[in-house]
Amino acid sequence: MARDERKRRSDWDDFFDGFDQEFSEMRNRFDQIMEGFVRGDLDAESNPIIYGFSMRTGGDGVPVIQEFGNTTGATQVGEREPLREPLTDIIESDDKVRVIVELPGVEKKDIRLNADGRTLEIEVETPDKRFSKHLDLPCDVTPGSAKANYKNGVLEVVLVRKAPKRKGRAIKVD
């Protein structure tokens, strides 16, 4: 390895390699959106472009970058509103998993939730808002334990972690 290469490589380089890849993918997607806008495939007045990302560190210390928004084509009169992916955050504790979802401008009655052992699906469909998100939860949960609260455009879903199955069995010593 050349001296210059050894000098440039460090533990931080490995950490930030993931960021470089994520940012490159986001840049490519943004370039596609802008090309569509220039071609006239997107109409800024009838379909605002909403795109963003959230960065945080996961429980294992690995960076997590999550994209949100809509990057679909323009809607025409009579067409459905584009499907948007809401910004979400998952917070784990010893006994619960909290999922926080931003759903601005939505009525509580329009939110549909479906949970199974390891996933949570969020769907909203109204004439002027469409959101959809499929979340892989970080652990097994008890779907029947789910409690949801919606206030000021923020949905909070709390699920109880399923107790891990014990392996093996106790042996009595005589």
C-alpha positions as protocol buffer text, in pm:
chain_id: "A"
residue {
  index: 1
  type: MET
  ca { x: 0 y: 0 z: 0 }
}
residue {
  index: 2
  type: ALA
  ca { x: 140 y: 341 z: -90 }
}
residue {
  index: 3
  type: ARG
  ca { x: 230 y: 579 z: 190 }
}
residue {
  index: 4
  type: ASP
  ca { x: -41 y: 829 z: 89 }
}
residue {
  index: 5
  type: GLU
  ca { x: -312 y: 560 z: 98 }
}
residue {
  index: 6
  type: ARG
  ca { x: -208 y: 447 z: 447 }
}
residue {
  index: 7
  type: LYS
  ca { x: -222 y: 805 z: 563 }
}
residue {
  index: 8
  type: ARG
  ca { x: -576 y: 859 z: 430 }
}
residue {
  index: 9
  type: ARG
  ca { x: -729 y: 536 z: 566 }
}
residue {
  index: 10
  type: SER
  ca { x: -837 y: 539 z: 928 }
}
residue {
  index: 11
  type: ASP
  ca { x: -1110 y: 393 z: 1146 }
}
residue {
  index: 12
  type: TRP
  ca { x: -1324 y: 695 z: 1058 }
}
residue {
  index: 13
  type: ASP
  ca { x: -1299 y: 616 z: 687 }
}
residue {
  index: 14
  type: ASP
  ca { x: -1475 y: 283 z: 744 }
}
residue {
  index: 15
  type: PHE
  ca { x: -1743 y: 456 z: 950 }
}
residue {
  index: 16
  type: PHE
  ca { x: -1815 y: 718 z: 684 }
}
residue {
  index: 17
  type: ASP
  ca { x: -1805 y: 479 z: 384 }
}
residue {
  index: 18
  type: GLY
  ca { x: -2172 y: 396 z: 449 }
}
residue {
  index: 19
  type: PHE
  ca { x: -2261 y: 765 z: 445 }
}
residue {
  index: 20
  type: ASP
  ca { x: -2084 y: 814 z: 114 }
}
residue {
  index: 21
  type: GLN
  ca { x: -2287 y: 536 z: -46 }
}
residue {
  index: 22
  type: GLU
  ca { x: -2619 y: 662 z: 97 }
}
residue {
  index: 23
  type: PHE
  ca { x: -2551 y: 1020 z: -12 }
}
residue {
  index: 24
  type: SER
  ca { x: -2451 y: 901 z: -359 }
}
residue {
  index: 25
  type: GLU
  ca { x: -2779 y: 708 z: -394 }
}
residue {
  index: 26
  type: MET
  ca { x: -2979 y: 1009 z: -273 }
}
residue {
  index: 27
  type: ARG
  ca { x: -2794 y: 1236 z: -517 }
}
residue {
  index: 28
  type: ASN
  ca { x: -2871 y: 998 z: -806 }
}
residue {
  index: 29
  type: ARG
  ca { x: -3240 y: 990 z: -708 }
}
residue {
  index: 30
  type: PHE
  ca { x: -3251 y: 1370 z: -681 }
}
residue {
  index: 31
  type: ASP
  ca { x: -3090 y: 1398 z: -1028 }
}
residue {
  index: 32
  type: GLN
  ca { x: -3363 y: 1167 z: -1167 }
}
residue {
  index: 33
  type: ILE
  ca { x: -3632 y: 1385 z: -1008 }
}
residue {
  index: 34
  type: MET
  ca { x: -3485 y: 1702 z: -1154 }
}
residue {
  index: 35
  type: GLU
  ca { x: -3452 y: 1543 z: -1500 }
}
residue {
  index: 36
  type: GLY
  ca { x: -3820 y: 1449 z: -1480 }
}
residue {
  index: 37
  type: PHE
  ca { x: -3906 y: 1804 z: -1380 }
}
residue {
  index: 38
  type: VAL
  ca { x: -3708 y: 1946 z: -1675 }
}
residue {
  index: 39
  type: ARG
  ca { x: -3879 y: 1702 z: -1916 }
}
residue {
  index: 40
  type: GLY
  ca { x: -4216 y: 1816 z: -1782 }
}
residue {
  index: 41
  type: ASP
  ca { x: -4298 y: 1486 z: -1611 }
}
residue {
  index: 42
  type: LEU
  ca { x: -4340 y: 1670 z: -1280 }
}
residue {
  index: 43
  type: ASP
  ca { x: -4553 y: 1978 z: -1222 }
}
residue {
  index: 44
  type: ALA
  ca { x: -4439 y: 2174 z: -916 }
}
residue {
  index: 45
  type: GLU
  ca { x: -4775 y: 2349 z: -867 }
}
residue {
  index: 46
  type: SER
  ca { x: -5001 y: 2044 z: -861 }
}
residue {
  index: 47
  type: ASN
  ca { x: -4755 y: 1806 z: -700 }
}
residue {
  index: 48
  type: PRO
  ca { x: -4493 y: 1956 z: -472 }
}
residue {
  index: 49
  type: ILE
  ca { x: -4178 y: 1750 z: -449 }
}
residue {
  index: 50
  type: ILE
  ca { x: -4126 y: 1636 z: -94 }
}
residue {
  index: 51
  type: TYR
  ca { x: -3803 y: 1461 z: -16 }
}
residue {
  index: 52
  type: GLY
  ca { x: -3589 y: 1438 z: 292 }
}
residue {
  index: 53
  type: PHE
  ca { x: -3392 y: 1210 z: 511 }
}
residue {
  index: 54
  type: SER
  ca { x: -3333 y: 1146 z: 877 }
}
residue {
  index: 55
  type: MET
  ca { x: -3001 y: 1035 z: 1020 }
}
residue {
  index: 56
  type: ARG
  ca { x: -2951 y: 867 z: 1357 }
}
residue {
  index: 57
  type: THR
  ca { x: -2734 y: 603 z: 1517 }
}
residue {
  index: 58
  type: GLY
  ca { x: -2894 y: 264 z: 1573 }
}
residue {
  index: 59
  type: GLY
  ca { x: -2866 y: 67 z: 1896 }
}
residue {
  index: 60
  type: ASP
  ca { x: -2570 y: -125 z: 1756 }
}
residue {
  index: 61
  type: GLY
  ca { x: -2382 y: 197 z: 1678 }
}
residue {
  index: 62
  type: VAL
  ca { x: -2439 y: 171 z: 1302 }
}
residue {
  index: 63
  type: PRO
  ca { x: -2569 y: 486 z: 1129 }
}
residue {
  index: 64
  type: VAL
  ca { x: -2927 y: 463 z: 1003 }
}
residue {
  index: 65
  type: ILE
  ca { x: -3033 y: 691 z: 718 }
}
residue {
  index: 66
  type: GLN
  ca { x: -3404 y: 693 z: 638 }
}
residue {
  index: 67
  type: GLU
  ca { x: -3555 y: 863 z: 334 }
}
residue {
  index: 68
  type: PHE
  ca { x: -3908 y: 999 z: 332 }
}
residue {
  index: 69
  type: GLY
  ca { x: -4140 y: 1192 z: 104 }
}
residue {
  index: 70
  type: ASN
  ca { x: -4280 y: 1152 z: -243 }
}
residue {
  index: 71
  type: THR
  ca { x: -4095 y: 1147 z: -569 }
}
residue {
  index: 72
  type: THR
  ca { x: -4371 y: 1021 z: -791 }
}
residue {
  index: 73
  type: GLY
  ca { x: -4502 y: 1184 z: -1107 }
}
residue {
  index: 74
  type: ALA
  ca { x: -4747 y: 1470 z: -1114 }
}
residue {
  index: 75
  type: THR
  ca { x: -5113 y: 1419 z: -1050 }
}
residue {
  index: 76
  type: GLN
  ca { x: -5360 y: 1543 z: -1309 }
}
residue {
  index: 77
  type: VAL
  ca { x: -5715 y: 1653 z: -1238 }
}
residue {
  index: 78
  type: GLY
  ca { x: -5911 y: 1344 z: -1137 }
}
residue {
  index: 79
  type: GLU
  ca { x: -5597 y: 1141 z: -1059 }
}
residue {
  index: 80
  type: ARG
  ca { x: -5515 y: 1021 z: -711 }
}
residue {
  index: 81
  type: GLU
  ca { x: -5277 y: 1205 z: -482 }
}
residue {
  index: 82
  type: PRO
  ca { x: -4925 y: 1057 z: -495 }
}
residue {
  index: 83
  type: LEU
  ca { x: -4830 y: 803 z: -231 }
}
residue {
  index: 84
  type: ARG
  ca { x: -4597 y: 945 z: 33 }
}
residue {
  index: 85
  type: GLU
  ca { x: -4374 y: 766 z: 278 }
}
residue {
  index: 86
  type: PRO
  ca { x: -4395 y: 934 z: 620 }
}
residue {
  index: 87
  type: LEU
  ca { x: -4097 y: 1004 z: 841 }
}
residue {
  index: 88
  type: THR
  ca { x: -4079 y: 743 z: 1116 }
}
residue {
  index: 89
  type: ASP
  ca { x: -3866 y: 666 z: 1418 }
}
residue {
  index: 90
  type: ILE
  ca { x: -3843 y: 344 z: 1618 }
}
residue {
  index: 91
  type: ILE
  ca { x: -3740 y: 361 z: 1982 }
}
residue {
  index: 92
  type: GLU
  ca { x: -3665 y: 41 z: 2172 }
}
residue {
  index: 93
  type: SER
  ca { x: -3670 y: -9 z: 2546 }
}
residue {
  index: 94
  type: ASP
  ca { x: -3633 y: -324 z: 2752 }
}
residue {
  index: 95
  type: ASP
  ca { x: -4002 y: -412 z: 2739 }
}
residue {
  index: 96
  type: LYS
  ca { x: -4156 y: -197 z: 2462 }
}
residue {
  index: 97
  type: VAL
  ca { x: -4109 y: -70 z: 2109 }
}
residue {
  index: 98
  type: ARG
  ca { x: -4235 y: 282 z: 2030 }
}
residue {
  index: 99
  type: VAL
  ca { x: -4297 y: 383 z: 1671 }
}
residue {
  index: 100
  type: ILE
  ca { x: -4344 y: 754 z: 1601 }
}
residue {
  index: 101
  type: VAL
  ca { x: -4483 y: 856 z: 1262 }
}
residue {
  index: 102
  type: GLU
  ca { x: -4540 y: 1204 z: 1118 }
}
residue {
  index: 103
  type: LEU
  ca { x: -4878 y: 1220 z: 938 }
}
residue {
  index: 104
  type: PRO
  ca { x: -4956 y: 1590 z: 891 }
}
residue {
  index: 105
  type: GLY
  ca { x: -5304 y: 1693 z: 785 }
}
residue {
  index: 106
  type: VAL
  ca { x: -5462 y: 1353 z: 850 }
}
residue {
  index: 107
  type: GLU
  ca { x: -5770 y: 1268 z: 1055 }
}
residue {
  index: 108
  type: LYS
  ca { x: -5743 y: 992 z: 1316 }
}
residue {
  index: 109
  type: LYS
  ca { x: -6028 y: 799 z: 1153 }
}
residue {
  index: 110
  type: ASP
  ca { x: -5831 y: 769 z: 826 }
}
residue {
  index: 111
  type: ILE
  ca { x: -5530 y: 588 z: 980 }
}
residue {
  index: 112
  type: ARG
  ca { x: -5515 y: 212 z: 934 }
}
residue {
  index: 113
  type: LEU
  ca { x: -5259 y: 9 z: 1128 }
}
residue {
  index: 114
  type: ASN
  ca { x: -5174 y: -359 z: 1100 }
}
residue {
  index: 115
  type: ALA
  ca { x: -4917 y: -537 z: 1315 }
}
residue {
  index: 116
  type: ASP
  ca { x: -4789 y: -889 z: 1326 }
}
residue {
  index: 117
  type: GLY
  ca { x: -4501 y: -1045 z: 1515 }
}
residue {
  index: 118
  type: ARG
  ca { x: -4226 y: -839 z: 1354 }
}
residue {
  index: 119
  type: THR
  ca { x: -4383 y: -578 z: 1122 }
}
residue {
  index: 120
  type: LEU
  ca { x: -4606 y: -272 z: 1141 }
}
residue {
  index: 121
  type: GLU
  ca { x: -4794 y: -136 z: 840 }
}
residue {
  index: 122
  type: ILE
  ca { x: -4931 y: 217 z: 833 }
}
residue {
  index: 123
  type: GLU
  ca { x: -5179 y: 326 z: 563 }
}
residue {
  index: 124
  type: VAL
  ca { x: -5368 y: 652 z: 514 }
}
residue {
  index: 125
  type: GLU
  ca { x: -5585 y: 722 z: 212 }
}
residue {
  index: 126
  type: THR
  ca { x: -5802 y: 1030 z: 175 }
}
residue {
  index: 127
  type: PRO
  ca { x: -5888 y: 1234 z: -134 }
}
residue {
  index: 128
  type: ASP
  ca { x: -5601 y: 1475 z: -61 }
}
residue {
  index: 129
  type: LYS
  ca { x: -5349 y: 1267 z: 141 }
}
residue {
  index: 130
  type: ARG
  ca { x: -5197 y: 922 z: 86 }
}
residue {
  index: 131
  type: PHE
  ca { x: -4931 y: 777 z: 316 }
}
residue {
  index: 132
  type: SER
  ca { x: -4793 y: 425 z: 332 }
}
residue {
  index: 133
  type: LYS
  ca { x: -4513 y: 268 z: 533 }
}
residue {
  index: 134
  type: HIS
  ca { x: -4409 y: -91 z: 599 }
}
residue {
  index: 135
  type: LEU
  ca { x: -4180 y: -115 z: 901 }
}
residue {
  index: 136
  type: ASP
  ca { x: -3966 y: -411 z: 999 }
}
residue {
  index: 137
  type: LEU
  ca { x: -3955 y: -395 z: 1377 }
}
residue {
  index: 138
  type: PRO
  ca { x: -3625 y: -464 z: 1556 }
}
residue {
  index: 139
  type: CYS
  ca { x: -3770 y: -748 z: 1765 }
}
residue {
  index: 140
  type: ASP
  ca { x: -4075 y: -971 z: 1801 }
}
residue {
  index: 141
  type: VAL
  ca { x: -4376 y: -794 z: 1952 }
}
residue {
  index: 142
  type: THR
  ca { x: -4720 y: -894 z: 2078 }
}
residue {
  index: 143
  type: PRO
  ca { x: -4959 y: -740 z: 1819 }
}
residue {
  index: 144
  type: GLY
  ca { x: -5256 y: -752 z: 2059 }
}
residue {
  index: 145
  type: SER
  ca { x: -5069 y: -525 z: 2298 }
}
residue {
  index: 146
  type: ALA
  ca { x: -5054 y: -234 z: 2053 }
}
residue {
  index: 147
  type: LYS
  ca { x: -5175 y: 104 z: 2174 }
}
residue {
  index: 148
  type: ALA
  ca { x: -5192 y: 396 z: 1933 }
}
residue {
  index: 149
  type: ASN
  ca { x: -5227 y: 767 z: 1998 }
}
residue {
  index: 150
  type: TYR
  ca { x: -5261 y: 1042 z: 1735 }
}
residue {
  index: 151
  type: LYS
  ca { x: -5225 y: 1410 z: 1817 }
}
residue {
  index: 152
  type: ASN
  ca { x: -5118 y: 1717 z: 1617 }
}
residue {
  index: 153
  type: GLY
  ca { x: -5012 y: 1514 z: 1313 }
}
residue {
  index: 154
  type: VAL
  ca { x: -4795 y: 1270 z: 1509 }
}
residue {
  index: 155
  type: LEU
  ca { x: -4890 y: 904 z: 1551 }
}
residue {
  index: 156
  type: GLU
  ca { x: -4735 y: 706 z: 1833 }
}
residue {
  index: 157
  type: VAL
  ca { x: -4773 y: 328 z: 1844 }
}
residue {
  index: 158
  type: VAL
  ca { x: -4648 y: 136 z: 2148 }
}
residue {
  index: 159
  type: LEU
  ca { x: -4607 y: -242 z: 2127 }
}
residue {
  index: 160
  type: VAL
  ca { x: -4495 y: -479 z: 2403 }
}
residue {
  index: 161
  type: ARG
  ca { x: -4185 y: -684 z: 2324 }
}
residue {
  index: 162
  type: LYS
  ca { x: -4251 y: -1054 z: 2313 }
}
residue {
  index: 163
  type: ALA
  ca { x: -4058 y: -1237 z: 2582 }
}
residue {
  index: 164
  type: PRO
  ca { x: -3778 y: -1442 z: 2426 }
}
residue {
  index: 165
  type: LYS
  ca { x: -3841 y: -1813 z: 2416 }
}
residue {
  index: 166
  type: ARG
  ca { x: -3629 y: -1993 z: 2666 }
}
residue {
  index: 167
  type: LYS
  ca { x: -3413 y: -2262 z: 2518 }
}
residue {
  index: 168
  type: GLY
  ca { x: -3353 y: -2580 z: 2702 }
}
residue {
  index: 169
  type: ARG
  ca { x: -3526 y: -2680 z: 3022 }
}
residue {
  index: 170
  type: ALA
  ca { x: -3451 y: -2676 z: 3388 }
}
residue {
  index: 171
  type: ILE
  ca { x: -3298 y: -2990 z: 3535 }
}
residue {
  index: 172
  type: LYS
  ca { x: -3352 y: -3080 z: 3896 }
}
residue {
  index: 173
  type: VAL
  ca { x: -3039 y: -3186 z: 4079 }
}
residue {
  index: 174
  type: ASP
  ca { x: -3088 y: -3472 z: 4324 }
}
